[in-house]
């Protein structure tokens, strides 16, 4: 029985600044049912409060405590391994704040760990620093492997594109935290205080959301609101070697299914 949900954002609840039809009702329904959930995003540039503000601005009720970002998961991963570690950051506000709040020490002087996310001011100088830090023995952590990001004027390079440059320069493969890695999902599952088999992942992308859910041992709910469509689904399934447990045309059909699940659960009780 599903007792909690991990919900993707971009492509699932919104496209950029535009809410997907039914996203507000989906979240409202979960809150009315008292079903716990977390928003799980590969975005490392925004803080949890920034993500919540973005959602609320579109009419989707959200609180910072309900947000799990790849930046927070990366910082917590490093802090669990090496409390108080010296960390060099290649990233933006969300990642910098997450590192500080995890009790890690930000430094560019002989760091023990390099944590890299999206950095829209990435430069040859930063690439050189990363090369020297990592070749000097620093562990390399990548918040998320997304190669592209949707922008207001079209696609932009993502954190994974920067990571590809660093990996090419150093010859070192990073530890990936964000989807499709199970690390971010397991972090979120711990926050929910549930078992993986009690949690379902809701997402639009077979290669990230659904693959991560499968890797973490969760049930998976694919909505055809974003990356994965009827036309490309078979290709995505072959690529990730997994199928979603349920497929929904839109958020309205998903919400109706969730309401039915809650009704069945209440009858069993």
N, C-alpha and C positions, 0 to 999 in steps of 0.2 A: 504493500500500500504506500502510495506517495504521501509523504508528510511535509515536504518542503520543496521549494523550487529555486533554481539558479537561472537567472534571466539575462540574456544578452541584451545589448542596447542598440547600437547602430545597425540598421537593417532589420531589426526585430521590433523595436518600439518607435524608432524614428529614422528618418533619412536626413542627416545633417541637422538642420534647424526645423525640420518639418515632421510633426507627429504622424505616425502611421495610424490609419483609421482603426479605432478600437483599442488603442494602447492604454488610454486613460481608464476605460471600462475594465480591461483585464486586471490592472493593478488595483483598482477599486474593489473588484470582486474578491481578489485574494485577501485584501485587508478586511473586508466584510466577513469573510469566512474565518478569519483569524489564522490563516495558513502562513507560516513563516517563509520568507524568501529573501534573496539577495540579488542585487543587480551586479553582474560580473562582466567587467569590460577589460579589453586589452589596452585601452587608452591609458598611457602613463603620464600624459601631460597635465591632466586635470587632477586636482585633489578630490577626495570623496565629496567634500562640500561643493566643489565646483560642478561635479557630475550631478549632484542633487539639485543645484540651482538651475542647471541646464534642463533637467527633466521638469521641474516645477514651472519653469518658464514656458513650457509647452503644454502645461495642464496635466502633467503626469505626476501624481503625488509621490514625493520621495523625500527621504531623510538621509543625511550623510552616513548614519549608522547602518544603512541598508546597502551601502556601496562597497564593492570589493574591486579594486583596480589592480592592474599588473604591477604598478609601482609599489603599492602597499604590500602585495604578496611577495615581490622581490626583496624588499627591505626586511620583511619578517623572516623570509627564508634565510637570508644572510645572518640576521641577528640570532636565529635559532642555532645556526652552525657555529658562529663566532661572535658572541656577545661583545659589543663595543669595538668591533673591527674598524680598521681604518679603510675608508671607502672613497674612491674617486668616482664622481658622477658625470656621465655624459647624458644630459637630459634637461627637462624643463621643471617648472614649479612643482608639479605633482610628485615627481620623483625626488626632488630635493627635500620637500617636506616629509615624505615618507621615510627617507633615510634618517633624517633628524629625529623624527618621532619614534623610530625603532631603536634609538640609543646608539646609533652608529656615528663614527667620527668622519666628517667630510674633510678630505685632504687631497692635495695633488702631490704630496711629498711621500714617495714610497708607499703607495696604498697596498693593502693586502687583497682588496677586491675592487674590480671595476664593474659598476652597474650602469648599463647603457639602455636608454629608451629612445623615444623620438626626441630629436634635437634639431629644431629648424634653424639653428645657428651653427650647425656642424661645419667644420672647416678642415683644411689640410693640416693645420696646426693641431687640432683636436685629434685627428687621426694619428698624427705622429706621437702625441702623448699616449694615446691608447696603445699603440704598438710598443712603446718603450715600457709602459707599466706592465702590460701582459707578458711581454718577453722577459721582463724582470721578475716574473713569478706570481703576479697578481691573478687571482681567480677572475674569470670573465663571466658575468651574469647578464643575460639579455632579457629585458622585461617582456617582450613579445616579438614574434617573428613576422609580423605583417609587412609585406613588401610594398603595399600601396595603401593610401588613405584617401577617402573621399573628401574633396574640398569644394568650396562654393563655386569655383570656376573649373572643376575637373579633378582628376586624380593627382595625388602628390606622393613622393616617396615616403615610405613608412620606416619604423624603427628597424625592421628586418633588412631594409636596403642599406642602412648605415651599418648594421651588424655584418652584412655580407662584405662590406669594404674592410671592416676591422678583422674579420675572419681571414680574408684574403691576405691582409698585411701580416698577420701574426701566425697564421697556420693553426690557430687554436679555435676549436668549436666551443661556443658558449653553452652554459646551462640555461635553457629556455624556461621561463616561468609562465608566461601567458599561454592562452589557447593556441594550438591544440595540446599543449602539455597538460598533464594531469596535476601539476604542482599547484596552479592557481585554483583548480577545482577542489582539491583536497584541503587547501587553506580555507576556502569558503565553506566546505562541508563541516570542518571543525568549528567554525564560527556559528554555524547553525546547530551544532551539537547533535547531529544526526549521523546515521550510518549511510554509506554511499547508496545502498539499495533502497533507502527511504527517500532519496532525493531525485528529482527529475530536472533535466536541463532543457530550457526553452531557447531556441536559436534559429537563425536563418541560414547559417553557413555550415554545410556538411564538413568542410575541411578544417574548421576551427571549433565551433560550438559543439557540434555533434561528435566529432572525433575526440574532443576533450572529455565530453560526457561519457563516451564509451570507455576511454582510457581510465577514467576514474571509477567506473563500475556503476554509473547512474543510468536511470531510464532516460530516454531522449525523445524530445518533442520538436519536430522540425516544422517551422512555419514558412510558407512560400511567399514571404514578404520582402525578400532581399536577394542575397547572392545566389542561393540555390532555387532553381525553377524546375518545372516539369521537364523542360527541354534539356537541361544539363544535369539533372539529378543522377542519371545512370553513370555518367562520367565521374561525378563526385564520389558516388558509392564505390566504384571500382578503384578510385584513387586512395580512399581511406580504408577500403576493405571492411566496411561496416555499413549497416543500414539503420536508419532511425526507427525507434519503436512505434512512433505515430507521426503522421504527416497531416498538416492542416493547411487549407487554402488561405486562410486569413486569421486575424486575431479574434474575430467574432466567433468563428467555429471553434477555435481553441477555448475561448471563454465559456462557451456553452458546454464543452466537454469537461472543463474544470468544475463547473457547477454540478454537473451530473456525478462526477467523481466524489465531490464533497457530500452530495445527497446520499450516495451509496455508503459512504463511510459513516455518516451519522446513523443510518439504519442499522449498520452492523454493531454500532455501540449500544 
